Amino acid sequence: MAQKSIFRVVFHSQGNVYELYAREVSQGAMYAFVEVGDIIFGERSKLVVDPSEEKLKSEFSEVKRTYIPLHAVIRIDEVEKEGKAKITPTDGEKIGNISPFPMPLKPPAAD
């Protein structure tokens, strides 16, 4: 039996950069959203607790699939195995080579 692909999804949300691992990523039925399902959380060790991963687990505990706005997605990679899911606060600052996607300006109102 073939092993299902694993995807690393990195996106912006509420001033943080999220990194999730999932088995299902597709263009969602909702226009301009990426559909992410079957989210994976590592079961590495019960002795060491990572607060960032625990926060993600509680935030996505009962989520079957999530829809991420296309403009919030930084990167999606197909990987060999899952890594550590995490949340990185940005405080509105650029982290390394990650910066928010520029949004189009609203046109001026017609007078």
C-alpha positions as CSV (number, residue, x, y, z in Angstrom):
1,M,0.0,0.0,0.0
2,A,1.4,3.4,-1.0
3,Q,2.1,5.9,1.8
4,K,0.1,9.1,1.8
5,S,1.9,12.3,1.1
6,I,2.7,14.6,4.0
7,F,2.6,18.4,3.5
8,R,4.1,21.2,5.5
9,V,1.8,24.3,5.3
10,V,3.2,27.7,6.5
11,F,0.8,30.6,6.7
12,H,0.2,33.9,8.5
13,S,-2.7,34.3,11.0
14,Q,-3.4,37.0,13.5
15,G,0.2,38.3,13.8
16,N,1.7,34.8,13.9
17,V,3.3,32.4,11.5
18,Y,1.8,28.9,11.7
19,E,3.6,25.8,10.5
20,L,1.3,22.7,10.3
21,Y,1.8,19.2,8.9
22,A,-1.2,17.6,7.1
23,R,-2.0,14.6,4.8
24,E,-4.5,16.5,2.7
25,V,-4.0,19.8,1.0
26,S,-6.1,21.0,-2.0
27,Q,-7.8,23.9,-3.6
28,G,-10.9,24.2,-1.6
29,A,-14.5,24.4,-2.9
30,M,-14.5,28.0,-1.5
31,Y,-12.9,30.4,-4.0
32,A,-9.4,31.7,-2.9
33,F,-9.0,29.3,0.0
34,V,-6.6,26.4,0.5
35,E,-8.3,23.4,2.1
36,V,-6.1,21.6,4.7
37,G,-7.3,18.3,6.3
38,D,-6.0,15.4,8.4
39,I,-3.7,17.6,10.4
40,I,-0.7,15.7,12.0
41,F,0.7,16.4,15.4
42,G,3.9,14.6,16.5
43,E,3.7,12.1,19.3
44,R,7.4,12.3,20.0
45,S,7.5,12.2,23.8
46,K,5.1,12.5,26.6
47,L,7.8,13.7,29.0
48,V,8.8,16.9,27.1
49,V,6.0,19.4,26.5
50,D,6.4,22.0,23.8
51,P,4.1,24.9,24.6
52,S,3.9,26.0,20.9
53,E,2.8,22.6,19.7
54,E,0.4,22.2,22.7
55,K,-1.3,25.6,21.7
56,L,-1.7,24.3,18.1
57,K,-3.1,21.0,19.4
58,S,-5.7,22.8,21.5
59,E,-6.6,25.3,18.7
60,F,-7.1,22.5,16.1
61,S,-8.2,19.7,18.4
62,E,-11.7,19.2,16.9
63,V,-11.0,20.5,13.4
64,K,-11.5,18.0,10.6
65,R,-10.3,20.4,8.0
66,T,-9.4,24.1,7.9
67,Y,-9.6,26.7,5.1
68,I,-6.7,29.1,4.9
69,P,-7.1,32.3,2.8
70,L,-4.8,32.1,-0.3
71,H,-3.2,35.4,0.5
72,A,-2.2,34.1,4.0
73,V,-0.3,31.1,2.6
74,I,3.5,31.5,2.7
75,R,4.5,28.1,1.5
76,I,3.3,24.5,1.0
77,D,5.9,21.7,0.7
78,E,5.5,18.0,0.2
79,V,7.9,16.4,2.7
80,E,9.1,12.8,3.6
81,K,8.0,12.9,7.2
82,E,6.3,15.3,9.6
83,G,8.3,17.7,11.7
84,K,7.4,19.8,14.7
85,A,4.3,22.0,14.3
86,K,4.7,25.4,15.7
87,I,3.5,29.0,16.0
88,T,6.0,31.8,15.7
89,P,4.9,35.3,16.8
90,T,5.9,38.0,14.3
91,D,4.9,41.2,16.2
92,G,4.3,42.7,12.7
93,E,8.0,42.3,12.0
94,K,9.7,40.5,9.2
95,I,11.2,37.1,10.4
96,G,14.1,36.0,8.3
97,N,12.9,36.0,4.7
98,I,9.2,35.8,5.6
99,S,7.2,39.0,5.2
100,P,3.4,39.5,4.7
101,F,2.1,39.3,1.2
102,P,1.4,42.8,-0.1
103,M,-2.3,43.6,-0.4
104,P,-3.8,45.7,-3.2
105,L,-4.7,49.2,-2.2
106,K,-8.4,50.1,-2.2
107,P,-9.2,52.4,-5.1
108,P,-10.4,55.9,-4.1
109,A,-14.1,56.5,-3.9
110,A,-15.7,58.1,-6.9
111,D,-16.9,61.7,-6.2
